[in-house]
Amino acid sequence: MSAKEAISELIKALGKENVLSEREDLITYSYDATAVVPHQEPDVVVMPTKTEDVVEVVKIANRYKMPIYPRGSGTNLSGGAIPVKKGIVLSTQKMNKILELDTDNLVATVQPGVIIQDLNDEATKHGLMYPPDPGTVTTATMGGSVSECSGGLRGLKYGVTKHYIMGMELVLASGEVIKWGGKTVKNVSGYDLTALFTGAEGTLGIITKLLVKLIPAPETRKSLLAVFDDLDKAGNAISDIIRHKVIPATLEIMDKVTIGTVENFTHAGLPIDAEAVLLIEVDGYKEVVEREAPIVEKVCRDNGAVDIRVAQTDEERDLIWFARRNALPSLAQVKPALVLEDATVPRSKIPNVIKEIRKIAEKYNLMIGTYGHAGDGNLHPTIVIDPRDEDEVQRMHQAVDEIFHAAIALEGTLSGEHGIGIGKVRYLPLEFGEAGVDTIRRIKEALDPNYILNPGKMVIREE
């Protein structure tokens, strides 16, 4: 049985308009936003519009022994959507309907291809919001962000994607459909499969519907930028803000390298001579914000901030967050490729890990800009490289290796929000030990014994 025969069956099941097999299309779906990882063209791309379509794709894939790679917008940074063994890329972009917005129970039911910002735009009409806020919020899909368990800028106060997933419908590797969870606030029936499939990177099942929690949108917010001439002072301020019982909606950090690059790109007025800046936002009821914002400002001053800029207008606030959200594209101006990691440590260890990253950058003669979600310890050391320079690529790999080891040594984790994907699989024993990795493998093989779903990600099949 050939791929050509499988494509013919897929066309018959889904319609020609929902099956792509031209070379130009296959190239488009051969990579995601991850740099310097192997790209591989799939045999075919399918675009189901409903659950029944996904079931048919899985059945055909099983008959022809073709792997399936679920894909949202391809904005992920772990290589999770790359079809490493050819096969079928299953794009959810046509499954993009908000099926229900239940304001009485504060939940929404969506298909996996819904863009996160589109859900929030609809929720805003009812005074509600869906809090997870990844950097690609205007393009990332719900299914992709749930599969990677995205975090984002609001993670400190509001948590990450897994805290907002109440239920889901999935197609298993067998082609069977299961539904888990529901609208009830309390639900302890059976194992928590909703939690298991959240962050599973499409390796255990294909999400076809999601039930997500919404919350009331904050009444008001206030943003400020605190400038520090010393990393330790910035790190102390991060912990001290929390110690004063203030949980900002957002508490971000940018190091000196990132500040200079962002200012060159955005002209947002950042202090290029600073060692670090903290970008902070408090939100909630007006009375709460008016009480908490001065506390944050005082804590920053007490911890050695040399300057504090409080946004007085929406325009000034937007400029602060425009600068932060442009950290990645700013660094992308320097060289053709970026290698963006998300090593995460306890927030008290932020200065330690940034210093380690600086030493690693000097050791391997690399430019590394470090920024990220300081309040929850989730940093993004971003290495700018020219992938045509083989020596620089080799030095990059050595640097990444040391960054992961540094994070684990500081009681951290390999990934705060980007996922394991292709590149971090070999580091899993460092965090979990061999027994932990074997447990992951046994779960995979219980649900997908033939490794048909997103093979090569999260766990490698033992030959």
N, C-alpha and C positions, 0 to 999 in steps of 0.2 A: 504493500500500500504506500502511495506516494503523497507528498505534500500537495501536489497538484490535484489529486483526488479529494483530499481533505478540503481544499479551497472550494472545489466544486460543491461539496456538501454544505459548506458554510454559506455559500451564496444562496443555495436552495433554502436553507433554514432561516437566514436573516434578510435576504434580499441583496441584490448587487450593490445598492447604494450604501450598505452598511459593512461592506467587505473591501479592504484595500490590499492590492497586491502588486501595484506598479513600483518600480525600483525607487522612484523619487519619494513615494510615501513610506516605503520600508526604511529608507535612510532617515527620514524624519523621526521615526519611532525607534531608532536604534540607540538612542542615548537619552539621558535626562540632564539635570543641572549639575551633576557631579563631574568634576574635571579629572583628567589624567587616570581614567579607568578604561578598560577595553570596551569598545563599542561593537555591537553585533546586530546585523540586520535580522529581523524576524522573517519567517516564511510568509506571514500574512498578518494583517491588522483587522480586528473586528470591532464594530461599534454597536453593541446591543442597546435596545431601547427599553427593555423590561426584563423582569426576572426570568421569564420563560425562555427568552433568548439566551441568557447566560447558561441556563440548564442545557440547552441544545449545544452550545459551544463546548461545554465540559464533556458531554456525551461523545461528541465528534472527536475531541482531543483524546479521550480515552481509547476510542477505537483505533486511532492512528498513532497512538503513543507519542503525542506532541505535547510539550510543556505549554503552560498558559502563564502569561505575565500580566496581572492586573495593573492598570495604569490610570492615574488621574490626569493632572496637568503636566506631570513630569518635572515639577519644581523641586523634587526631593534631592538631597545632597549626600546620599549614601550609595548611589548606584542601584537602588531598589527597583527601578522600573526597566533596567536594561535586560534585554532578552539574551542572556549569556549562552543559551543552547538553542538558538533560533526558535522555532515554534510559533505560537500565537500570542500577539499582544492584544489584550482585551482592554480597549479604551472605554471608560465610562462617560465620556464627554456628552453623549446623547441621553444619558440617564440623569437629567439635570432639573428635575421638577421638585419644587417644594410641595409635598403632598398634603400637608396639614400644618397649620399653626394654631395650636390649642392654647388660648390665653387663659382659660380657666385652670388648666393643669400646668401651665408654664412649660410646655414641651412643643417641639416641632418634629414632624416626620418628613424626611427628605430622601431623595435618591442620592447615590454616592457621587454623581457628577455635579452636584450643586456647588457653585463657588461660595466660599465662606462669606465674602463680603456681600453677596446677593442675599444670603440668609440674614445677615445683620441688617441690611437695608430694609428688608421686610419686617424684621423684629422691631426695628426702631419706630415704625409706624404705630406700634402698640406700646411704646415706652419700655421695650425689652431689649436684651442683647444676648448674643452667644459669645462668651468671654474669650475663648482661645484665639490668640492673635499672632499667628506666625508672620514672619517678615513678608511672605508672598500672599498675604490675606486677600488681595484683589484678584489673584489668579489661581490659587491653590483650591483643590476640591475637598469636599467633606470626606469622601471615601479615602483619598490619599492621606489627608491629615490624621484621620482615625487610624489608618494602617501604620503610620509612622509615629502615632501619638505625639503630634506636634505640640510645642510649648508656646513660645513667643514672648512678647514684651510684658504681658499682663500676668505672667505665671506666678509671681510672688504673692499677690493678693488673691487672685481668682483661681489659681491652679492651672492645670494643663488639660489637654483634650480628654484624657481618661476620666476626669472628674465630671464630665458633662455627657457621657454616653450612657443612656438608660436602657437601650435595647437595640437589636439589629436583626435583620434577615440576611441569611447567607446561603450561598450554594457551596456545598462541600465538594471535595475532590471526586466523590462518587457520583455527583450530579443530584444528590438529594438536597432539598431545601429545608433549613431549620430556622426557627424564630426564637429569639431569647430576650428576656427582659420585658419591660412594659412601662406604662405610665405611673404605676404606683411608686411612691417615695420609698416604701419598704418592700424588699423582695429578696428572700433568701431561699427560694426554691431551687434545689439542685446546685451543681457547681456554678461558679460565676463565669460562664463562658463569654459573656460580654467583655469582661476584663481580659480574658485570655486572647480573644481575637483583636482587641484594641492594641495596636503596636506590634501585631504579628507580621506586618509587612507583606500581607497577601500570601503567606506561605501555608496557611491552614484552611482558608476558605475565601470566597469572593463575596464581598459585601454588596448587597443589592438594595437594602433600605437601612436607614438609621433613625433612631428615636433619640433626640438630644434635649438636654435641659436648657431652658432659658432663664434669665434672671432679670429683675428690674434694672434698667439703665441708671447710672449715677446721675444725681441732680446737677452736680457741678464738679469742676476739677480745677486744679492749679498746678502749673509746671514750673520747675526751676532748674538752673544749671549751676553746679558748684565746681569751682576750679581749685585744683590742688597742685602743689609743687613737689609732692612726695607721695609715692604709692602707698606706703604704710598709713599715712594720714587718711587717704581716701578709703582704704580698707577698714580702718577703725571707724570711720564715719558710717560705713554700710552697716556694721554690726550694732553701732550705737543707736542708729535710727530705730532698729527693731527693738533694741533694749528699752527704748522710751515708749514702747507699746504703740508705735505707729507702723502700720503695714501699708506702704505705698502701693498704688496700683502698678506703678512701674519704677524700677530702680536700676538704671543702666550705667555701664562704665565704658569709657573709651581711653585707650592708652595713648602715649605721645605719638607713636607712629600713625595710628588711626586718625588722631586729631588733625595732624598736618595734612594727611591725604584727603580727608573729608573737607577740610577748609579750602584746599586747593580746588576741589571739585564743585562745592556748593556755595562758597563765599557766604557762609552763614554767620560769620563773625566769631568763630571759635578761637580760643587763645592758643596759638601754635607753640608757645613756649611752656605750656603746662605739661606736667608729668602725667596727669590724669584728669578727666572731668567725670562727674556724676550727673546724670540726667534723671530727674525725679518728678513723678507726678502723684499727687494725692487726689482722691475723688470720693464722692459720697454726698450726703446732705450738706447744704451750704454751711450750716453751723459746725459740722465736723471738719470740713475743709478749712474753714477759718481758724479752727483750733489747731489742726495738725500741721498746716503749712508753716506757721512760725516755729513750731517745734523742730521740724526738719531743718529749717534755715539756721536755727540756733545750734543744733547738733553739728551741722557742717562747719559752722564758724568755730565752735569749741574744739573741733578736731583739726583745725588748721587750714580751712578753706581760705584761699587768698582773695577770692572774689565769688560773689553769688549773684546770679541774675534771675530775678523772678519775673516770669511772663505776666505782663499787665493786660495784654489783649489776646484775642484768638490768633491774630497774625503772629505775634511773638511766640505763642505756644506752638503753633504749627511749624515755625522755623526751627525750634528746638528738636522736634520729632522728625522734621524733614532731614536734619543733619544726621540723626541717629539711623534712620531707615536707609540713608544713602551710604552707610559705612561700607557695605559690600560692593555696590557699583563704583564707589570712589576708588577702592583698592583695585578694582578691575581695570581701571584706567592705566595702571602702572605697567603691567605685563599681560601677555595674552591669556594666561590661565590663573585660576585661583584654586587653592586646596583649602577648603573651609572645614574645620573640625569643631566638635562641640563637647570637648572634655569638660566635665562638671565636678566641682569640689564643694565641700561645705563653705558657706559664705565667709567664714572666718579665715579661710585659707586663700582667698582671692589674691592678696598681695604676694603670697608665696608662689602661687602658680604663675602669676604674671612675670615675676622675677626669673623663675625657671625657664619660661618661654623666651625671655630676653637672652638668657645665657645660651639657650639652644640656638637662637637666631645668630648670635655671634659665633658660636662654635662651627656652624655649617655655612656661615656667610650667606644668610638668607634674609629677605625682608619679610617680617611677620608682624602684621597688625593685629592687636588683640582688643576685642570689644565684646560686649554681651550683657547678659542679664545678671548683674552683680548681686541683686537681692536674693536670687536663688542659686548663686554660684555657677551658673551656666555660661561659660565663656566660649568665644569663637575665635581661636587663634587662626588667622588667615594668612597662608603663605602665598606670595605672588611669585609665579615662575614663568619661564618660557619653556613649554613642553618640547621644543625643538632642541633644547640644550640638555643633552643626556646626562652630563655631569650634575647639572643643577637639579634635574629630576631625581637622581640618585641621592643627592644630599637632602632633598625634600623628604624622601621616604625615611631616611635615617632620623630626620628631625621629628616627623610624625611619630615614629616608634618611641622616641624619648619623651614626647609630650604625653602619650598614653601612659607610659610607665610613671611619669611624674604625677599624673592625675590619680592613678591608683595608689601610689605611695602616700598621697595626701588625703586618703580616705574618700576618693572620688569615684567616678564612674566613666566608662568609655564614651557614653553618649547620653546627653541630657534630653535631646529632642530630635536629632536627625536620623536615628536608627542605626542598625548594624550593617544592613545591606551587604555589599561585596567586600569592602575594604577592611572591616573590623572583625570579621568572622574569626580570623586566626588569633585575635587578642582575647577572645572570650574566656579561655582558660585562666588568663591573668586575673580576671575579675571573679569568675565563678568556680574555678577549679575544674578538673576533668569530670568529676561527678555531676557538677552543675550543667556542664555542656552536654553530658550524656542524657540528663533529664530532658533538656530541650529537644535533643534528637529523638527520644522516645515519644514525646508528645507529637512531634512532626510525623513520625512513622505510624502512629496510631490513627491519625486523621488523614494522612496523605502517604500511604505506604509506597507508592510508585514515584514519589517526588514530582508530581505533575504540576504543582502550583508554585510558581516563582522559584524554581530550583537555583541553587547557588547563593541564596540569600539566607541570612540568619543562622543556618546550619548546613554543613557540607555532608553529603551522603558518603558513608563509609563504603568503599569499594571492596 
